[in-house]
């Protein structure tokens, strides 16, 4: 069964550290980071980047779940 770890918290509270450890502990895990998606879209000068980033984020999460990851 697929697992989802949804990390949310204040800036600099350790979310990235925890997510990196989860990746090490579970080789089938994937990491979806909305900030990274947003940065890529900004570098490509895509308009409405925040909404597109949110849509891509959820699409990637659901795709990972469908693949039973």
C-alpha positions in Angstrom: 0.0 0.0 0.0 1.2 3.5 -0.9 2.1 5.9 1.9 1.9 9.6 1.9 3.9 11.8 4.3 2.5 15.4 4.1 5.0 17.7 5.8 3.9 21.1 6.7 5.4 23.6 9.1 7.1 26.9 9.7 10.2 27.9 7.7 13.4 26.2 8.9 11.5 23.8 11.1 13.2 20.7 9.6 10.7 19.6 6.9 13.5 19.2 4.3 15.7 17.2 6.7 12.8 14.9 7.5 11.9 14.4 3.9 15.5 13.6 2.9 15.6 11.0 5.7 12.4 9.4 4.5 13.9 9.1 1.0 16.9 7.3 2.4 14.7 5.0 4.5 12.3 4.1 1.7 13.8 3.5 -1.8 10.4 3.6 -3.4 9.6 7.0 -2.0 9.3 10.1 -4.2 9.6 13.7 -3.0 7.3 16.4 -4.4 8.3 19.9 -3.4 6.0 22.8 -4.5 8.8 25.4 -3.9 11.0 23.6 -6.4 8.2 23.3 -8.9 7.5 27.1 -8.5 11.2 27.9 -8.9 11.4 26.0 -12.2 8.3 27.6 -13.5 9.6 31.1 -12.6 12.9 30.4 -14.4 10.8 29.4 -17.5 8.9 32.7 -17.1 5.5 30.9 -17.0 2.6 33.1 -16.1 0.4 32.2 -13.1 3.2 30.1 -11.8 1.7 29.7 -8.3 -1.5 28.0 -9.6 0.4 25.9 -12.1 2.8 24.8 -9.4 -0.1 23.8 -7.2 -1.7 21.8 -10.0 1.5 20.1 -10.9 2.2 19.3 -7.2 -1.1 17.5 -6.8 -0.8 15.7 -10.2 2.6 14.4 -9.1 1.3 13.2 -5.8 -1.6 11.4 -7.3 0.7 9.9 -10.0 3.0 8.6 -7.4 0.1 7.0 -5.5 -1.3 5.4 -8.7 2.1 3.8 -9.3 1.8 2.4 -5.7 4.9 4.3 -4.6 
